[in-house]
Amino acid sequence: LKDYDTNIQYHPGKANVVADALSRKSSMIAGIKVEEEIIRDLERLGIELYIKEAQKQDSKIWTIVENLDKQVEFAYNNSWHSSIKCAPF
């Protein structure tokens, strides 16, 4: 720059309206995108919570769960774990 005849002048943001608007525009758009993602996540969370609460009150689901509990047998240190010489955890 020293080889050229230049004059650098500072313009505060209020005086340089176009540059100020452009610099603020990108940050505002980024904020809007983040807000949209948060809103979308909250909507999904609301649906998931609604489904979980509805499942707690559904008698058909509890009948299935109770029948499955009767069929499940927990076996720690069974022959498979012994054969590979490994703890079950």
Backbone as CSV, one residue per row, in Angstrom:
resi,resn,N_x,N_y,N_z,CA_x,CA_y,CA_z,C_x,C_y,C_z
1,LEU,0.807,-1.199,0.000,0.000,0.000,0.000,0.853,1.267,0.000
2,LYS,2.079,1.129,0.515,2.897,2.338,0.608,3.313,2.847,-0.770
3,ASP,3.294,1.994,-1.799,3.665,2.428,-3.142,2.536,3.198,-3.824
4,TYR,1.366,3.145,-3.283,0.216,3.812,-3.892,-0.162,5.031,-3.073
5,ASP,-0.761,5.967,-3.762,-1.230,7.174,-3.096,-2.639,6.889,-2.567
6,THR,-2.693,6.441,-1.307,-3.987,6.082,-0.720,-4.248,6.896,0.527
7,ASN,-5.491,6.999,0.849,-5.908,7.682,2.061,-6.973,6.804,2.718
8,ILE,-6.656,6.234,3.881,-7.583,5.351,4.577,-8.309,6.163,5.635
9,GLN,-9.643,6.155,5.544,-10.444,6.890,6.507,-11.413,5.924,7.176
10,TYR,-11.566,6.091,8.470,-12.483,5.252,9.238,-13.884,5.856,9.188
11,HIS,-14.862,4.986,8.901,-16.262,5.404,8.923,-16.981,4.557,9.961
12,PRO,-17.532,5.167,10.989,-18.270,4.376,11.977,-19.488,3.708,11.340
13,GLY,-19.991,2.672,11.997,-21.100,1.896,11.448,-22.313,2.734,11.122
14,LYS,-22.598,3.741,11.937,-23.769,4.580,11.683,-23.616,5.373,10.392
15,ALA,-22.406,5.806,10.079,-22.182,6.597,8.876,-22.153,5.718,7.637
16,ASN,-21.646,4.495,7.771,-21.543,3.582,6.633,-22.714,2.597,6.706
17,VAL,-23.884,3.043,6.319,-25.126,2.307,6.513,-25.140,0.992,5.738
18,VAL,-24.646,0.983,4.503,-24.696,-0.224,3.672,-23.830,-1.323,4.269
19,ALA,-22.591,-1.011,4.608,-21.695,-2.016,5.182,-22.227,-2.494,6.533
20,ASP,-22.778,-1.585,7.309,-23.317,-1.960,8.610,-24.497,-2.922,8.448
21,ALA,-25.372,-2.635,7.502,-26.531,-3.504,7.266,-26.093,-4.875,6.777
22,LEU,-25.103,-4.916,5.894,-24.629,-6.205,5.374,-23.971,-7.031,6.470
23,SER,-23.203,-6.391,7.338,-22.540,-7.146,8.399,-23.558,-7.662,9.416
24,ARG,-24.594,-6.924,9.662,-25.615,-7.371,10.611,-26.532,-8.418,9.997
25,LYS,-26.726,-8.352,8.695,-27.653,-9.272,8.029,-27.215,-10.721,8.204
26,SER,-25.928,-11.011,8.022,-25.462,-12.395,8.123,-25.618,-12.936,9.538
27,SER,-25.368,-12.109,10.534,-25.519,-12.592,11.908,-26.987,-12.788,12.262
28,MET,-27.865,-11.968,11.714,-29.293,-12.124,11.979,-29.826,-13.400,11.342
29,ILE,-29.377,-13.688,10.122,-29.829,-14.904,9.433,-29.343,-16.135,10.182
30,ALA,-28.110,-16.107,10.668,-27.585,-17.241,11.431,-28.415,-17.452,12.690
31,GLY,-28.803,-16.387,13.350,-29.636,-16.500,14.541,-31.006,-17.071,14.238
32,ILE,-31.570,-16.698,13.103,-32.886,-17.215,12.707,-32.807,-18.707,12.435
33,LYS,-31.743,-19.156,11.771,-31.597,-20.582,11.482,-31.495,-21.389,12.773
34,VAL,-30.748,-20.876,13.742,-30.610,-21.571,15.021,-31.964,-21.642,15.717
35,GLU,-32.718,-20.549,15.683,-34.038,-20.538,16.310,-34.960,-21.563,15.657
36,GLU,-34.910,-21.678,14.325,-35.744,-22.654,13.626,-35.391,-24.073,14.055
37,GLU,-34.099,-24.364,14.199,-33.670,-25.698,14.629,-34.144,-25.985,16.053
38,ILE,-34.043,-24.997,16.925,-34.489,-25.180,18.309,-35.989,-25.430,18.347
39,ILE,-36.747,-24.666,17.581,-38.201,-24.842,17.546,-38.552,-26.225,17.030
40,ARG,-37.873,-26.668,15.982,-38.127,-27.998,15.417,-37.811,-29.087,16.448
41,ASP,-36.687,-28.935,17.165,-36.324,-29.915,18.197,-37.345,-29.938,19.328
42,LEU,-37.826,-28.765,19.729,-38.823,-28.705,20.793,-40.140,-29.343,20.359
43,GLU,-40.513,-29.152,19.090,-41.734,-29.789,18.591,-41.593,-31.304,18.623
44,ARG,-40.432,-31.804,18.192,-40.198,-33.248,18.230,-40.238,-33.765,19.665
45,LEU,-39.622,-33.024,20.568,-39.604,-33.422,21.970,-41.019,-33.465,22.530
46,GLY,-41.835,-32.487,22.158,-43.220,-32.467,22.611,-43.987,-33.687,22.137
47,ILE,-43.764,-34.085,20.892,-44.433,-35.269,20.348,-43.958,-36.516,21.082
48,GLU,-42.649,-36.614,21.319,-42.110,-37.785,22.017,-42.670,-37.889,23.432
49,LEU,-42.754,-36.763,24.128,-43.300,-36.782,25.487,-44.773,-37.168,25.479
50,TYR,-45.509,-36.689,24.489,-46.927,-37.034,24.374,-47.089,-38.540,24.163
51,ILE,-46.256,-39.113,23.291,-46.328,-40.554,23.017,-45.972,-41.350,24.269
52,LYS,-44.916,-40.939,24.978,-44.516,-41.660,26.194,-45.620,-41.641,27.244
53,GLU,-46.263,-40.498,27.410,-47.352,-40.407,28.387,-48.542,-41.255,27.954
54,ALA,-48.845,-41.262,26.661,-49.964,-42.068,26.164,-49.670,-43.557,26.333
55,GLN,-48.410,-43.962,26.148,-48.044,-45.370,26.310,-48.195,-45.820,27.759
56,LYS,-47.929,-44.926,28.700,-48.072,-45.277,30.118,-49.520,-45.607,30.464
57,GLN,-50.458,-45.013,29.746,-51.871,-45.199,30.053,-52.539,-46.248,29.167
58,ASP,-51.812,-46.820,28.205,-52.393,-47.783,27.267,-52.380,-49.184,27.879
59,SER,-53.551,-49.748,28.087,-53.654,-51.067,28.729,-53.132,-52.183,27.822
60,LYS,-53.269,-52.034,26.510,-52.782,-53.070,25.583,-51.263,-53.215,25.675
61,ILE,-50.575,-52.099,25.754,-49.112,-52.144,25.854,-48.700,-52.822,27.149
62,TRP,-49.371,-52.495,28.270,-49.009,-53.088,29.555,-49.288,-54.586,29.580
63,THR,-50.316,-55.031,28.875,-50.584,-56.470,28.778,-49.433,-57.166,28.067
64,ILE,-48.950,-56.573,26.986,-47.821,-57.143,26.236,-46.573,-57.165,27.109
65,VAL,-46.305,-56.074,27.808,-45.110,-55.990,28.659,-45.158,-57.048,29.754
66,GLU,-46.309,-57.217,30.374,-46.438,-58.223,31.433,-46.225,-59.631,30.895
67,ASN,-46.731,-59.921,29.701,-46.527,-61.243,29.097,-45.066,-61.467,28.727
68,LEU,-44.396,-60.425,28.282,-42.979,-60.561,27.940,-42.142,-60.791,29.189
69,ASP,-42.477,-60.102,30.275,-41.729,-60.275,31.523,-41.765,-61.722,32.004
70,LYS,-42.864,-62.405,31.785,-42.984,-63.798,32.214,-42.077,-64.717,31.398
71,GLN,-41.781,-64.316,30.159,-41.005,-65.169,29.264,-39.505,-64.929,29.364
72,VAL,-39.101,-63.857,30.003,-37.683,-63.502,30.053,-37.023,-64.193,31.235
73,GLU,-35.874,-64.796,30.960,-35.098,-65.430,32.021,-33.699,-64.822,31.984
74,PHE,-33.295,-64.244,33.077,-31.973,-63.648,33.139,-30.976,-64.699,33.605
75,ALA,-29.885,-64.827,32.869,-28.871,-65.815,33.224,-27.494,-65.156,33.148
76,TYR,-26.895,-64.933,34.305,-25.542,-64.403,34.353,-24.576,-65.566,34.539
77,ASN,-23.390,-65.400,33.985,-22.357,-66.436,34.066,-22.857,-67.766,33.505
78,ASN,-23.539,-67.680,32.388,-24.010,-68.927,31.773,-22.858,-69.605,31.034
79,SER,-23.126,-70.684,30.369,-22.058,-71.474,29.742,-21.331,-70.694,28.645
80,TRP,-22.023,-69.794,27.973,-21.359,-69.029,26.910,-20.270,-68.148,27.513
81,HIS,-20.575,-67.466,28.605,-19.565,-66.630,29.247,-18.406,-67.475,29.777
82,SER,-18.720,-68.644,30.282,-17.663,-69.526,30.780,-16.772,-69.997,29.645
83,SER,-17.367,-70.267,28.494,-16.582,-70.789,27.370,-15.617,-69.749,26.807
84,ILE,-15.998,-68.477,26.851,-15.094,-67.445,26.328,-14.251,-66.821,27.435
85,LYS,-14.447,-67.302,28.677,-13.704,-66.813,29.837,-13.806,-65.288,29.959
86,CYS,-15.053,-64.829,29.961,-15.314,-63.396,30.006,-16.460,-63.125,30.972
87,ALA,-16.345,-62.025,31.692,-17.427,-61.621,32.596,-18.628,-61.161,31.769
88,PRO,-19.832,-61.297,32.290,-21.015,-60.937,31.514,-21.246,-59.441,31.365
89,PHE,-20.434,-58.616,31.952,-20.661,-57.176,31.862,-19.758,-56.558,30.832
